[in-house]
């Protein structure tokens, strides 16, 4: 019964054209203009996919946006005019690379600042040396010096883990 219903639904969809492939994009322009269209499409964000450019997105919305770019280029609009058209329609969000002005400076300079802070932290850690050296250099003269290898303290003798390691080493 289920197979029959699925078959009827598929047949109905094919007859009415609901499952027909989408129409292709508009006709490409002359090669030099089409290169310009694709270059402009790489700078605009797809409204559906959001992580892809209009040229790279497979969505129908991206195809429509690319067709609009193609239409504007064929009308003789400059690259800046095409970009301004999309910014006025969708806002600055439509640009894959936002302009470096105002609050957007944080977007551009944030990663550089984080790398610099991380480099400074690493540099400080290297300058201080391992934690054992830091503890030894900051120890007060009144504290006894660290035990020499081969000698053990009472605390070391009471540690069962350390005793097990020593037994393993003696084998």
CORSUL-V411746 format. One record per residue. N is the residue number from 1. OMEGA is omega as a letter, one per 30 degrees, with the letter a starting at -180 (999 if undefined). BURIAL is b if it has 16 or more other C-alpha atoms within 10 Angstrom, else e. D_CENTER is the distance of its C-alpha to the mean C-alpha in Angstrom with 2 decimals. Layout:
n:N omega:OMEGA burial:BURIAL d_center:D_CENTER
n:N omega:OMEGA burial:BURIAL d_center:D_CENTER
This chain:
n:1 omega:a burial:e d_center:47.95
n:2 omega:l burial:e d_center:44.15
n:3 omega:l burial:e d_center:44.04
n:4 omega:l burial:e d_center:46.54
n:5 omega:l burial:e d_center:44.56
n:6 omega:l burial:e d_center:41.35
n:7 omega:l burial:e d_center:43.38
n:8 omega:l burial:e d_center:44.95
n:9 omega:l burial:e d_center:41.67
n:10 omega:l burial:e d_center:40.17
n:11 omega:l burial:e d_center:43.41
n:12 omega:a burial:e d_center:43.51
n:13 omega:l burial:e d_center:39.92
n:14 omega:a burial:e d_center:40.65
n:15 omega:a burial:e d_center:43.92
n:16 omega:l burial:e d_center:42.53
n:17 omega:a burial:e d_center:39.47
n:18 omega:a burial:e d_center:36.88
n:19 omega:l burial:e d_center:35.17
n:20 omega:l burial:e d_center:35.62
n:21 omega:a burial:e d_center:32.69
n:22 omega:l burial:e d_center:31.20
n:23 omega:l burial:e d_center:32.64
n:24 omega:l burial:e d_center:30.94
n:25 omega:l burial:e d_center:29.56
n:26 omega:a burial:e d_center:32.10
n:27 omega:l burial:e d_center:33.79
n:28 omega:l burial:e d_center:32.00
n:29 omega:l burial:e d_center:33.48
n:30 omega:a burial:e d_center:34.97
n:31 omega:a burial:e d_center:32.72
n:32 omega:l burial:e d_center:32.15
n:33 omega:l burial:e d_center:31.34
n:34 omega:l burial:b d_center:29.09
n:35 omega:l burial:e d_center:27.05
n:36 omega:l burial:b d_center:26.77
n:37 omega:a burial:b d_center:25.76
n:38 omega:l burial:b d_center:22.93
n:39 omega:l burial:e d_center:21.76
n:40 omega:l burial:b d_center:21.88
n:41 omega:l burial:b d_center:20.15
n:42 omega:a burial:b d_center:17.10
n:43 omega:a burial:b d_center:16.88
n:44 omega:a burial:b d_center:17.28
n:45 omega:l burial:b d_center:14.91
n:46 omega:a burial:b d_center:16.41
n:47 omega:a burial:b d_center:17.94
n:48 omega:a burial:e d_center:17.64
n:49 omega:l burial:e d_center:14.35
n:50 omega:l burial:e d_center:12.41
n:51 omega:a burial:e d_center:9.32
n:52 omega:l burial:b d_center:11.82
n:53 omega:l burial:b d_center:14.45
n:54 omega:a burial:b d_center:18.04
n:55 omega:a burial:b d_center:19.05
n:56 omega:a burial:b d_center:16.62
n:57 omega:l burial:b d_center:17.02
n:58 omega:a burial:e d_center:19.96
n:59 omega:l burial:e d_center:20.88
n:60 omega:l burial:b d_center:24.28
n:61 omega:l burial:e d_center:23.01
n:62 omega:l burial:b d_center:20.98
n:63 omega:l burial:b d_center:24.19
n:64 omega:l burial:e d_center:26.16
n:65 omega:l burial:b d_center:23.96
n:66 omega:l burial:b d_center:24.24
n:67 omega:l burial:b d_center:27.97
n:68 omega:l burial:b d_center:28.21
n:69 omega:a burial:b d_center:26.67
n:70 omega:a burial:b d_center:29.19
n:71 omega:a burial:b d_center:31.97
n:72 omega:l burial:b d_center:31.26
n:73 omega:l burial:b d_center:31.17
n:74 omega:l burial:e d_center:34.40
n:75 omega:l burial:e d_center:35.97
n:76 omega:l burial:e d_center:35.44
n:77 omega:l burial:e d_center:32.82
n:78 omega:l burial:e d_center:30.96
n:79 omega:a burial:b d_center:27.19
n:80 omega:l burial:e d_center:27.16
n:81 omega:l burial:e d_center:29.30
n:82 omega:l burial:b d_center:27.05
n:83 omega:l burial:b d_center:23.99
n:84 omega:l burial:e d_center:26.26
n:85 omega:a burial:b d_center:27.43
n:86 omega:l burial:b d_center:24.01
n:87 omega:l burial:e d_center:23.18
n:88 omega:a burial:e d_center:26.60
n:89 omega:a burial:e d_center:26.09
n:90 omega:a burial:e d_center:22.53
n:91 omega:a burial:e d_center:21.88
n:92 omega:l burial:b d_center:19.50
n:93 omega:a burial:e d_center:16.60
n:94 omega:l burial:b d_center:17.30
n:95 omega:l burial:b d_center:16.18
n:96 omega:l burial:b d_center:12.77
n:97 omega:a burial:e d_center:13.49
n:98 omega:l burial:e d_center:15.45
n:99 omega:a burial:e d_center:18.61
n:100 omega:l burial:e d_center:18.79
n:101 omega:l burial:e d_center:21.56
n:102 omega:a burial:e d_center:22.49
n:103 omega:a burial:e d_center:19.91
n:104 omega:l burial:e d_center:17.06
n:105 omega:l burial:e d_center:18.07
n:106 omega:l burial:e d_center:16.32
n:107 omega:a burial:e d_center:12.94
n:108 omega:a burial:e d_center:13.95
n:109 omega:a burial:e d_center:15.84
n:110 omega:l burial:e d_center:14.04
n:111 omega:l burial:e d_center:11.96
n:112 omega:l burial:e d_center:15.25
n:113 omega:l burial:e d_center:17.29
n:114 omega:l burial:e d_center:15.42
n:115 omega:l burial:e d_center:15.91
n:116 omega:l burial:e d_center:19.49
n:117 omega:l burial:e d_center:20.19
n:118 omega:l burial:e d_center:18.93
n:119 omega:l burial:e d_center:21.08
n:120 omega:l burial:e d_center:23.97
n:121 omega:l burial:e d_center:23.86
n:122 omega:l burial:e d_center:23.88
n:123 omega:l burial:e d_center:26.68
n:124 omega:l burial:e d_center:28.67
n:125 omega:l burial:e d_center:28.45
n:126 omega:l burial:e d_center:29.67
n:127 omega:a burial:e d_center:32.41
n:128 omega:a burial:e d_center:33.64
n:129 omega:a burial:e d_center:33.82
n:130 omega:a burial:e d_center:33.82
n:131 omega:l burial:e d_center:34.79
n:132 omega:l burial:e d_center:38.28
n:133 omega:l burial:e d_center:39.04
n:134 omega:a burial:e d_center:37.94
n:135 omega:a burial:e d_center:40.24
n:136 omega:a burial:e d_center:43.06
n:137 omega:a burial:e d_center:42.87
n:138 omega:a burial:e d_center:42.81
n:139 omega:l burial:e d_center:45.63
n:140 omega:a burial:e d_center:48.89
n:141 omega:a burial:e d_center:51.97
n:142 omega:a burial:e d_center:53.72
n:143 omega:l burial:e d_center:51.41
n:144 omega:a burial:e d_center:52.48
n:145 omega:a burial:e d_center:50.61
n:146 omega:a burial:e d_center:48.45
n:147 omega:l burial:e d_center:50.54
n:148 omega:l burial:e d_center:51.06
n:149 omega:a burial:e d_center:50.01
n:150 omega:l burial:e d_center:52.68
n:151 omega:l burial:e d_center:53.70
n:152 omega:l burial:e d_center:52.47
n:153 omega:a burial:e d_center:52.72
n:154 omega:a burial:e d_center:53.92
n:155 omega:l burial:e d_center:50.41
n:156 omega:a burial:e d_center:49.28
n:157 omega:a burial:e d_center:52.31
n:158 omega:a burial:e d_center:51.56
n:159 omega:a burial:e d_center:47.95
n:160 omega:l burial:e d_center:48.19
n:161 omega:l burial:e d_center:44.88
n:162 omega:l burial:e d_center:46.02
n:163 omega:l burial:e d_center:49.36
n:164 omega:l burial:e d_center:47.77
n:165 omega:l burial:e d_center:45.74
n:166 omega:l burial:e d_center:48.92
n:167 omega:l burial:e d_center:50.83
n:168 omega:l burial:e d_center:48.22
n:169 omega:a burial:e d_center:48.43
n:170 omega:a burial:e d_center:52.22
n:171 omega:999 burial:e d_center:52.36
